[in-house]
Amino acid sequence: MNLSIIVSASIVLLLSIFLLPLPSFDLLKQWLHFGLRTSSTSISRELMADLIVRNGIIFTSDASLPFADSMAVLNGRILSVGNFSSLQNLADDSTRVLDLEGKVVVPGFIDSHVHLIFGGLQMMRVELRGLNGKDEFVRRVREAVTNLKEGSWVLGDGWNNELWGGELPVASWIDDVTPKNPVWLTRMDGHMALANSVALKLAGISSLSEDPDGGSIMRSANGEPTGLLIDAAMKLIFPWIPEVSVDERREAMLIASNLALIRGVTTVVDFGRYLPGSSVEHSWEDLSDVYQWADYLGKMRIRVCLFFPMETWARLFDLVTKAGRTLSGWIYLGGVKAFADGSLGSNSALFYEPYIDEPHNYGLQVTDDERLFNMTVASDKAGHQVAIHAIGDRANDMVLDMYQSVVSTNGKRDRRFRIEHAQHLTRGAIPRFGEQGIIASVQPDHLLDDADSARKKLGMDRADGGSYKFQSLLASNAQLALGSDWPVVHINPLRSIKTARKRIPPGWENAWIPSECLSLKDAIIAHTISAAYACFLENDVGSLSPGKLADFVVLSTSSWDEFETEGSASVEATYVAGAQAYP
């Protein structure tokens, strides 16, 4: 018997017994049966592959064998990876063969930061993404209200004022076209939204209203609310917006999952519908009403690793104690998340120096130090993975300092703290990610929107000196996990990988901070095995290795060199557990 086949099958035996989420009894018998037959001179029929993938350029994201041309799959997991001749003994008359015809294959992409149901809901609402001026903004709202009943809410998402020169929208833009309907339109980053005068009146927001902790009501020169609410101030409106129905949320998740598969995404880290000021119950409702519902009915199509509001760490601890972190082969319990600051686009990211366009504004600290520290200590002690949103340099330093104190308080163990976004860093912060073992969960496509605005808001020296330091973080031994922050930007790993490599914003001819460009291999690894490591899923997904789930993507290119040079490719097919999920 081929020694490599024996080794590969033995690895599968061990990994499948200990790592397969909720294995079927029949599959477990197959692995055990093989283990008892290792002295046999022929391979047990129970271990014949049900799928052989051959004749391709398979980038595995596994350092022990970076490239292969074929792989064998059984019951959704990889039996062996290598050249076709070494796998032929794993095939019989019932084995399906997928001829890649020379195409490049990569592991199923893992998007390390999405708001999956939010994204699906946005696809069902007023689309404001990409608008380039006031007239188009008003026209979209006018069209949306045309067929609505009086009093019905107009909800929309995705506007970006930087696309029309930076002027912020105000309620008076849309009041004339929405005299009898409340309106709530969220900025692309989710940290700022516009309410019309009907909505402001309904919520009782006036010149006498005070800013809540961690939020701000934007006001005109005479003190009147402009309609814009930032971060925690958005909670003044949330109670008045009708709850999204269960059916709407379920449809949103299914729509979003289909889009993910089209883009080659097979696993997402979902931070839910939790934003500053929103209800902590949303994430828990979505777990039971949407994800577990879909799992029970066999409707799950992508794997989800769920994070919950840090305020609810005790509830998550109880659930993990009762059910474990793997609820099924589709649903994993990831950890908890909190917010340190806001966003650059909303001028609420927390910096050491003020914004150029607002000399008295240093940003917002969304959660105060003591509360954030106490929640993090408790969450970490309970064994949860902790992720904290930090955009500005001061916010990132604050979180790094806090994580260091948490380790001192709770002691050392295998923990994987995450900083979500890690966009603007001081020079001294970069090596600390590697030294402290902090995962930098970053979203390359944000820089496409931020390059011009960062220079305008921070000044060229600050923006170019500390923004989106991907290569510097990698060189300091930090773990990089790439994602999209969908629906803030499109869920599209291939574009994200290209952005991480090229760093050329719209209208630019050259890269923004070219020294921070990643190689193709590093960018793919950050969207696959490193992303899996960043949520404790590296034993199941992230690389095309024996024993792991056969989640993989077939790309349109037949040349790795061209892919590396041009950076352009599209998704031709997406497979989940060895089954074609798209198209």
C-alpha positions as CSV (number, residue, x, y, z in Angstrom):
1,M,0.0,0.0,0.0
2,N,1.2,3.5,-0.8
3,L,2.8,4.9,2.4
4,S,1.4,8.4,1.8
5,I,-2.1,7.0,1.6
6,I,-1.7,5.1,4.9
7,V,-0.5,8.3,6.6
8,S,-3.2,10.4,5.1
9,A,-6.0,8.0,6.0
10,S,-4.6,7.6,9.6
11,I,-4.6,11.4,10.0
12,V,-8.2,11.4,8.8
13,L,-9.1,8.7,11.3
14,L,-7.7,10.6,14.3
15,L,-9.0,14.0,13.2
16,S,-12.4,12.8,12.3
17,I,-12.9,11.1,15.6
18,F,-11.9,14.0,17.7
19,L,-12.7,17.0,15.6
20,L,-15.7,16.3,13.3
21,P,-18.7,18.3,14.6
22,L,-21.4,15.9,15.6
23,P,-20.2,12.9,13.4
24,S,-22.8,10.4,12.3
25,F,-22.5,7.0,13.9
26,D,-22.1,5.3,10.4
27,L,-19.1,7.6,9.5
28,L,-17.5,7.0,12.9
29,K,-17.8,3.2,12.3
30,Q,-16.1,3.7,8.9
31,W,-13.1,5.4,10.5
32,L,-12.8,2.8,13.3
33,H,-13.2,0.0,10.8
34,F,-10.3,1.4,8.8
35,G,-8.2,1.7,11.9
36,L,-8.7,-1.9,12.8
37,R,-7.6,-3.0,9.2
38,T,-4.3,-1.2,9.0
39,S,-2.5,-4.5,8.5
40,S,-4.6,-5.2,5.3
41,T,-2.8,-5.2,1.9
42,S,-5.7,-3.3,0.3
43,I,-7.7,-0.2,1.2
44,S,-11.1,-0.9,2.8
45,R,-14.0,-0.1,0.5
46,E,-15.4,2.1,3.3
47,L,-12.5,4.5,2.7
48,M,-12.9,4.8,-1.0
49,A,-13.3,8.5,-1.9
50,D,-16.7,9.6,-3.0
51,L,-15.1,12.5,-4.9
52,I,-11.7,13.0,-6.6
53,V,-10.8,16.5,-7.6
54,R,-8.0,16.4,-10.2
55,N,-6.0,18.3,-12.8
56,G,-5.9,21.7,-11.1
57,I,-3.6,24.1,-9.4
58,I,-4.6,23.6,-5.8
59,F,-3.3,26.2,-3.3
60,T,-3.8,24.5,0.0
61,S,-2.9,27.2,2.6
62,D,-1.1,24.4,4.3
63,A,2.7,25.1,4.6
64,S,3.5,21.4,4.6
65,L,2.2,21.0,1.0
66,P,1.4,24.5,-0.5
67,F,0.4,23.2,-3.9
68,A,-1.1,20.0,-5.3
69,D,-3.0,19.0,-8.4
70,S,-5.5,16.6,-6.8
71,M,-7.4,15.7,-3.7
72,A,-9.7,13.0,-2.5
73,V,-12.8,13.6,-0.4
74,L,-15.0,11.2,1.6
75,N,-18.2,12.2,3.4
76,G,-17.4,15.9,3.2
77,R,-13.8,15.7,4.5
78,I,-10.5,15.5,2.8
79,L,-8.9,12.1,2.7
80,S,-5.7,13.0,0.9
81,V,-4.0,15.8,-1.1
82,G,-1.2,15.3,-3.6
83,N,-0.7,14.3,-7.2
84,F,-3.4,12.3,-9.0
85,S,-1.3,9.1,-9.4
86,S,-1.0,8.9,-5.6
87,L,-4.7,9.1,-5.1
88,Q,-5.9,6.6,-7.8
89,N,-6.1,3.7,-5.3
90,L,-8.7,5.7,-3.4
91,A,-11.2,5.6,-6.3
92,D,-13.6,3.0,-7.4
93,D,-16.5,2.8,-9.9
94,S,-18.7,4.9,-7.6
95,T,-16.2,7.7,-7.1
96,R,-17.2,11.0,-8.8
97,V,-14.3,12.8,-10.6
98,L,-14.2,16.6,-10.9
99,D,-11.8,17.6,-13.6
100,L,-10.6,21.1,-12.9
101,E,-9.2,21.5,-16.4
102,G,-6.1,23.3,-15.0
103,K,-8.1,25.9,-12.9
104,V,-6.8,27.4,-9.7
105,V,-8.5,26.1,-6.5
106,V,-8.2,27.7,-3.1
107,P,-9.7,26.9,0.3
108,G,-13.2,28.2,0.9
109,F,-12.8,31.8,1.9
110,I,-13.5,32.8,5.5
111,D,-14.8,36.4,6.0
112,S,-13.5,37.4,9.4
113,H,-16.0,40.2,10.0
114,V,-19.5,40.4,8.7
115,H,-23.0,41.4,9.9
116,L,-24.7,38.7,7.9
117,I,-28.4,39.4,8.6
118,F,-27.9,43.2,8.5
119,G,-26.4,42.7,5.1
120,G,-29.3,40.6,3.9
121,L,-31.8,43.2,5.3
122,Q,-29.9,46.0,3.5
123,M,-30.4,44.1,0.2
124,M,-34.2,44.4,0.9
125,R,-34.2,48.2,1.8
126,V,-33.5,51.5,0.2
127,E,-30.0,51.2,-1.4
128,L,-27.9,54.3,-0.9
129,R,-24.5,52.8,-1.6
130,G,-22.5,54.6,-4.3
131,L,-24.7,57.8,-4.5
132,N,-22.7,60.8,-5.6
133,G,-24.8,63.8,-4.5
134,K,-27.7,65.3,-2.8
135,D,-30.1,65.1,-5.8
136,E,-29.6,61.4,-6.1
137,F,-29.9,60.9,-2.4
138,V,-33.3,62.7,-2.3
139,R,-34.5,60.9,-5.4
140,R,-33.9,57.5,-3.8
141,V,-35.9,58.5,-0.7
142,R,-38.7,60.0,-2.8
143,E,-39.0,56.8,-4.8
144,A,-39.0,54.7,-1.6
145,V,-41.9,56.6,0.0
146,T,-44.1,56.6,-3.1
147,N,-46.0,53.4,-2.3
148,L,-45.8,53.5,1.4
149,K,-48.7,54.0,3.8
150,E,-48.7,57.1,5.9
151,G,-46.7,56.5,9.1
152,S,-44.7,53.6,7.6
153,W,-40.9,53.9,8.2
154,V,-38.5,54.4,5.3
155,L,-35.3,52.5,6.1
156,G,-32.1,52.6,4.1
157,D,-28.4,52.0,4.3
158,G,-25.0,52.6,2.7
159,W,-24.6,56.3,2.0
160,N,-21.1,57.8,2.1
161,N,-20.8,61.5,2.1
162,E,-17.2,61.3,1.1
163,L,-18.4,60.4,-2.4
164,W,-19.9,63.9,-2.9
165,G,-17.2,66.0,-1.3
166,G,-17.8,65.3,2.4
167,E,-21.0,67.4,3.0
168,L,-23.1,65.6,5.6
169,P,-26.8,65.1,4.8
170,V,-29.4,66.8,7.1
171,A,-33.1,66.3,7.7
172,S,-34.1,69.3,5.6
173,W,-32.8,67.5,2.5
174,I,-35.6,64.9,2.7
175,D,-38.3,66.6,4.9
176,D,-40.3,67.9,1.9
177,V,-40.5,64.5,0.3
178,T,-41.3,62.6,3.5
179,P,-43.9,64.8,5.3
180,K,-45.9,61.9,6.8
181,N,-43.3,59.1,7.1
182,P,-40.4,58.7,9.6
183,V,-37.1,58.1,7.9
184,W,-33.9,56.4,9.2
185,L,-30.9,56.1,6.8
186,T,-27.7,54.6,8.1
187,R,-24.2,55.6,6.9
188,M,-22.1,52.9,5.3
189,D,-20.1,52.4,8.5
190,G,-23.1,51.9,10.7
191,H,-21.9,54.5,13.2
192,M,-24.0,57.4,12.0
193,A,-27.5,57.7,10.6
194,L,-29.9,60.4,9.4
195,A,-33.4,60.8,10.8
196,N,-35.9,63.2,9.1
197,S,-37.9,65.7,11.2
198,V,-40.9,63.3,11.5
199,A,-38.6,60.7,13.1
200,L,-36.9,63.2,15.4
201,K,-40.3,64.5,16.6
202,L,-41.6,60.9,17.2
203,A,-38.5,60.1,19.3
204,G,-38.7,63.4,21.2
205,I,-35.3,64.6,20.1
206,S,-35.0,68.4,20.3
207,S,-32.6,71.2,21.1
208,L,-33.1,70.3,24.8
209,S,-32.0,66.7,24.4
210,E,-28.7,65.7,25.9
211,D,-26.0,63.6,24.3
212,P,-25.9,60.1,25.7
213,D,-22.7,58.6,26.9
214,G,-20.7,57.3,23.9
215,G,-22.8,59.2,21.4
216,S,-23.6,62.5,19.9
217,I,-26.6,64.4,18.5
218,M,-25.3,66.7,15.7
219,R,-26.6,70.2,15.9
220,S,-26.8,73.3,13.8
221,A,-25.2,76.6,14.8
222,N,-28.4,77.5,16.7
223,G,-28.4,74.2,18.6
224,E,-31.2,72.5,16.7
225,P,-30.7,68.8,15.8
226,T,-29.6,68.3,12.2
227,G,-31.0,64.8,12.0
228,L,-27.7,63.1,12.3
229,L,-27.1,60.8,15.3
230,I,-23.7,59.3,16.0
231,D,-23.0,55.9,17.8
232,A,-24.8,55.6,21.1
233,A,-27.1,58.5,20.2
234,M,-28.8,56.2,17.7
235,K,-30.5,54.4,20.5
236,L,-32.8,57.4,20.9
237,I,-34.4,56.3,17.6
238,F,-34.1,52.5,17.8
239,P,-37.1,51.9,20.1
240,W,-39.4,53.7,17.6
241,I,-38.5,51.6,14.6
242,P,-40.7,48.6,14.2
243,E,-38.9,45.3,15.0
244,V,-37.8,43.3,12.0
245,S,-40.0,40.3,11.7
246,V,-38.7,36.8,12.1
247,D,-39.6,36.0,8.5
248,E,-37.7,39.1,7.2
249,R,-34.6,38.0,9.2
250,R,-34.8,34.5,7.9
251,E,-35.1,35.6,4.4
252,A,-32.2,38.1,4.9
253,M,-30.0,35.3,6.2
254,L,-30.8,33.0,3.2
255,I,-30.2,35.9,0.7
256,A,-27.0,36.8,2.4
257,S,-25.8,33.2,2.4
258,N,-26.4,32.8,-1.3
259,L,-24.4,36.0,-2.0
260,A,-21.5,34.7,0.2
261,L,-21.4,31.4,-1.8
262,I,-21.4,33.4,-5.1
263,R,-18.3,35.2,-3.8
264,G,-16.6,32.0,-2.6
265,V,-17.2,32.5,1.1
266,T,-17.9,29.3,2.9
267,T,-17.5,30.5,6.5
268,V,-18.2,33.9,8.1
269,V,-17.5,35.4,11.5
270,D,-20.8,37.1,12.2
271,F,-20.9,40.0,14.7
272,G,-24.6,40.3,14.3
273,R,-27.1,43.2,14.4
274,Y,-25.3,44.7,17.4
275,L,-24.1,48.3,17.1
276,P,-23.6,51.0,19.7
277,G,-27.1,51.8,21.1
278,S,-28.8,48.8,19.7
279,S,-30.4,46.0,21.7
280,V,-28.1,43.2,23.0
281,E,-31.1,40.8,22.5
282,H,-30.8,40.9,18.7
283,S,-27.9,38.5,18.5
284,W,-29.6,36.0,20.8
285,E,-32.9,36.3,18.9
286,D,-31.1,35.7,15.6
287,L,-29.4,32.6,17.1
288,S,-32.6,30.9,18.0
289,D,-35.1,32.4,15.5
290,V,-32.8,32.3,12.4
291,Y,-29.7,30.1,12.6
292,Q,-31.0,27.3,14.7
293,W,-34.3,27.3,12.7
294,A,-32.3,27.1,9.5
295,D,-30.0,24.4,10.8
296,Y,-33.0,22.3,12.0
297,L,-34.7,22.5,8.6
298,G,-31.5,21.8,6.7
299,K,-31.4,25.3,5.2
300,M,-27.9,26.4,6.3
301,R,-25.5,26.8,3.4
302,I,-22.5,28.5,4.9
303,R,-20.8,28.0,8.3
304,V,-21.2,30.8,10.8
305,C,-19.1,31.6,13.9
306,L,-21.2,33.9,16.1
307,F,-20.1,36.7,18.4
308,F,-22.4,38.2,21.0
309,P,-22.5,41.5,22.9
310,M,-19.9,41.5,25.7
311,E,-22.6,42.6,28.1
312,T,-24.1,39.1,27.7
313,W,-21.0,37.1,28.5
314,A,-22.6,35.2,31.3
315,R,-25.5,34.0,29.1
316,L,-23.0,32.8,26.5
317,F,-21.0,31.0,29.3
318,D,-24.2,29.1,30.3
319,L,-24.9,28.1,26.7
320,V,-21.3,26.9,26.1
321,T,-21.4,25.0,29.4
322,K,-24.6,23.3,28.3
323,A,-24.1,22.7,24.6
324,G,-20.4,23.3,23.8
325,R,-19.0,25.7,21.3
326,T,-20.0,23.6,18.3
327,L,-23.7,23.6,18.0
328,S,-23.6,21.8,14.7
329,G,-21.4,21.5,11.6
330,W,-22.8,24.9,10.6
331,I,-23.0,26.9,13.8
332,Y,-20.1,27.7,16.1
333,L,-20.1,30.0,19.2
334,G,-17.2,32.3,18.7
335,G,-17.1,34.8,21.6
336,V,-18.0,38.3,22.7
337,K,-17.5,41.8,21.2
338,A,-17.5,45.3,22.6
339,F,-16.8,48.8,21.2
340,A,-13.9,51.0,22.2
341,D,-14.6,53.8,19.7
342,G,-16.6,54.8,16.6
343,S,-15.5,55.2,13.0
344,L,-13.3,57.5,10.9
345,G,-16.1,58.5,8.5
346,S,-18.3,59.6,11.4
347,N,-15.4,61.5,13.0
348,S,-15.9,59.3,16.1
349,A,-12.8,57.1,15.9
350,L,-10.7,57.9,19.0
351,F,-7.3,59.6,18.3
352,Y,-4.5,61.2,20.3
353,E,-4.7,64.3,18.1
354,P,-7.9,66.0,16.9
355,Y,-9.5,65.8,13.5
356,I,-8.2,68.4,11.1
357,D,-11.7,69.3,10.0
358,E,-12.9,69.5,13.7
359,P,-10.0,70.8,15.7
360,H,-11.8,70.2,19.1
361,N,-12.9,66.7,18.3
362,Y,-10.7,63.7,19.3
363,G,-13.4,61.1,18.6
364,L,-15.6,59.1,21.0
365,Q,-14.8,56.5,23.5
366,V,-17.9,54.4,23.2
367,T,-17.4,52.3,26.4
368,D,-15.6,53.7,29.4
369,D,-12.4,52.2,30.6
370,E,-13.5,50.6,33.9
371,R,-16.6,49.0,32.4
372,L,-14.8,47.7,29.3
373,F,-12.0,46.3,31.5
374,N,-14.3,44.5,34.0
375,M,-16.4,43.0,31.2
376,T,-13.3,41.8,29.4
377,V,-11.8,40.2,32.5
378,A,-15.0,38.4,33.2
379,S,-15.4,37.3,29.6
380,D,-11.9,36.0,29.4
381,K,-12.1,34.3,32.7
382,A,-15.2,32.5,31.4
383,G,-13.1,31.2,28.5
384,H,-14.7,33.4,25.8
385,Q,-12.7,34.8,22.9
386,V,-12.8,38.6,23.1
387,A,-13.0,40.9,20.2
388,I,-13.0,44.7,20.6
389,H,-13.7,47.3,17.9
390,A,-10.9,49.8,17.7
391,I,-10.3,52.2,14.8
392,G,-8.3,55.2,16.0
393,D,-4.7,55.1,17.3
394,R,-5.7,56.0,20.9
395,A,-8.4,53.3,20.9
396,N,-6.0,50.6,19.7
397,D,-3.4,51.5,22.3
398,M,-6.1,51.5,25.0
399,V,-7.2,48.0,24.0
400,L,-3.6,46.7,23.7
401,D,-2.9,48.0,27.2
402,M,-6.2,46.5,28.5
403,Y,-5.5,43.1,27.0
404,Q,-2.1,43.1,28.7
405,S,-3.7,43.8,32.0
406,V,-6.3,41.1,31.5
407,V,-3.5,38.5,31.0
408,S,-1.8,39.7,34.2
409,T,-5.1,39.4,36.0
410,N,-6.3,36.0,34.7
411,G,-3.0,34.4,34.0
412,K,-1.6,33.0,30.7
413,R,-3.3,30.4,28.6
414,D,-4.3,29.8,25.0
415,R,-6.4,32.8,24.2
416,R,-6.8,34.7,21.0
417,F,-7.8,38.2,21.6
418,R,-9.0,40.1,18.5
419,I,-8.9,43.8,17.6
420,E,-11.5,44.4,15.0
421,H,-10.4,46.8,12.3
422,A,-7.0,47.9,13.8
423,Q,-7.0,50.7,11.1
424,H,-4.9,53.5,12.5
425,L,-1.9,52.6,14.7
426,T,1.0,54.3,16.5
427,R,4.4,53.2,15.6
428,G,4.8,51.5,19.0
429,A,1.5,49.6,18.7
430,I,2.6,47.5,15.7
431,P,5.1,45.2,17.4
432,R,2.8,44.7,20.3
433,F,0.3,42.7,18.2
434,G,2.9,40.0,17.7
435,E,4.4,40.3,21.1
436,Q,1.0,39.9,22.8
437,G,-0.4,37.4,20.4
438,I,-3.2,39.8,19.4
439,I,-5.1,39.0,16.2
440,A,-5.5,41.9,13.8
441,S,-8.9,41.5,12.1
442,V,-8.7,43.9,9.2
443,Q,-10.8,44.8,6.2
444,P,-8.7,45.9,3.2
445,D,-11.5,47.3,1.1
446,H,-12.1,50.0,3.8
447,L,-8.9,51.7,2.6
448,L,-10.5,52.3,-0.8
449,D,-13.0,54.7,0.9
450,D,-10.6,55.9,3.6
451,A,-7.5,56.9,1.7
452,D,-8.7,60.3,0.6
453,S,-10.8,61.0,3.7
454,A,-8.0,59.9,6.1
455,R,-5.6,62.4,4.6
456,K,-8.3,65.1,4.8
457,K,-9.4,64.3,8.4
458,L,-6.0,63.4,9.9
459,G,-3.4,65.1,7.7
460,M,-1.1,63.4,5.3
461,D,1.6,62.6,7.8
462,R,-0.7,60.9,10.3
463,A,-2.7,59.1,7.6
464,D,0.2,57.8,5.7
465,G,2.3,57.0,8.8
466,G,-0.2,54.8,10.6
467,S,-3.0,53.6,8.4
468,Y,-3.8,50.0,7.3
469,K,-0.3,48.6,8.3
470,F,-0.9,45.1,6.9
471,Q,2.7,44.2,5.9
472,S,4.2,45.8,9.1
473,L,1.8,43.8,11.3
474,L,2.6,40.6,9.4
475,A,6.4,41.3,9.7
476,S,6.0,41.8,13.5
477,N,4.5,38.2,13.7
478,A,1.0,39.4,14.1
479,Q,-1.8,37.1,12.9
480,L,-3.8,38.8,10.2
481,A,-7.4,37.8,9.5
482,L,-9.0,39.5,6.5
483,G,-12.7,40.3,6.2
484,S,-15.2,42.7,4.6
485,D,-17.3,44.2,7.4
486,W,-20.2,43.6,5.0
487,P,-22.6,45.4,4.5
488,V,-20.2,48.4,5.1
489,V,-18.4,47.2,2.0
490,H,-19.2,44.4,-0.4
491,I,-18.5,40.8,0.7
492,N,-15.9,39.9,-1.9
493,P,-12.7,38.1,-0.8
494,L,-11.1,38.2,-4.3
495,R,-11.5,42.0,-4.4
496,S,-10.3,42.2,-0.8
497,I,-7.2,40.2,-1.7
498,K,-6.5,42.4,-4.7
499,T,-6.9,45.5,-2.5
500,A,-4.5,44.1,0.1
501,R,-2.0,43.5,-2.7
502,K,-2.4,46.6,-4.8
503,R,-3.7,49.3,-2.3
504,I,-4.9,51.5,-5.2
505,P,-7.9,53.6,-4.2
506,P,-10.4,54.8,-6.9
507,G,-8.9,57.6,-8.9
508,W,-5.3,56.9,-7.8
509,E,-2.6,55.7,-10.1
510,N,-0.3,54.3,-7.5
511,A,-0.6,52.4,-4.3
512,W,-1.4,54.1,-1.0
513,I,1.6,53.3,1.2
514,P,3.1,50.7,-1.2
515,S,5.4,49.3,1.5
516,E,2.3,47.8,3.2
517,C,1.2,45.7,0.2
518,L,0.8,42.0,0.8
519,S,1.9,39.1,-1.5
520,L,-0.8,37.0,-3.1
521,K,0.0,34.0,-0.9
522,D,0.0,36.1,2.3
523,A,-3.4,37.7,1.4
524,I,-5.0,34.3,0.6
525,I,-3.6,32.8,3.8
526,A,-5.1,35.7,5.8
527,H,-8.5,35.0,4.2
528,T,-8.3,31.2,4.9
529,I,-6.1,29.5,7.5
530,S,-5.2,32.6,9.5
531,A,-8.8,33.6,9.5
532,A,-9.7,30.1,10.8
533,Y,-7.1,30.4,13.5
534,A,-8.5,33.7,14.5
535,C,-11.8,32.0,15.5
536,F,-10.5,28.7,16.8
537,L,-11.7,26.8,13.7
538,E,-8.3,25.9,12.2
539,N,-8.9,22.2,12.9
540,D,-12.0,22.1,10.6
541,V,-11.5,24.7,7.9
542,G,-9.1,27.2,6.5
543,S,-6.8,24.8,4.5
544,L,-7.1,21.9,2.2
545,S,-5.5,19.3,4.5
546,P,-6.3,15.7,5.3
547,G,-9.1,15.5,7.9
548,K,-10.5,19.0,7.2
549,L,-13.9,19.8,5.7
550,A,-13.7,19.9,1.9
551,D,-14.7,23.6,1.5
552,F,-13.1,24.9,-1.6
553,V,-13.4,27.4,-4.5
554,V,-12.7,27.0,-8.2
555,L,-11.4,30.2,-9.8
556,S,-11.6,31.3,-13.4
557,T,-7.8,31.5,-13.9
558,S,-5.7,28.6,-15.1
559,S,-2.4,30.3,-14.4
560,W,-1.0,30.9,-10.9
561,D,1.6,33.3,-12.3
562,E,-1.0,35.4,-14.1
563,F,-3.1,35.4,-10.9
564,E,-0.1,36.6,-8.9
565,T,0.8,39.2,-11.5
566,E,-2.6,40.6,-12.5
567,G,-4.6,39.8,-9.4
568,S,-7.8,39.3,-11.3
569,A,-10.0,36.2,-11.1
570,S,-13.6,35.4,-10.5
571,V,-15.4,32.5,-8.7
572,E,-16.5,29.8,-11.0
573,A,-17.8,27.3,-8.4
574,T,-18.0,27.0,-4.6
575,Y,-18.0,23.6,-2.8
576,V,-19.0,23.1,0.8
577,A,-18.2,19.7,2.4
578,G,-17.4,18.4,-1.1
579,A,-20.8,19.3,-2.5
580,Q,-21.3,22.0,-5.1
581,A,-23.1,25.0,-3.5
582,Y,-22.6,27.5,-6.3
583,P,-23.6,27.7,-9.1
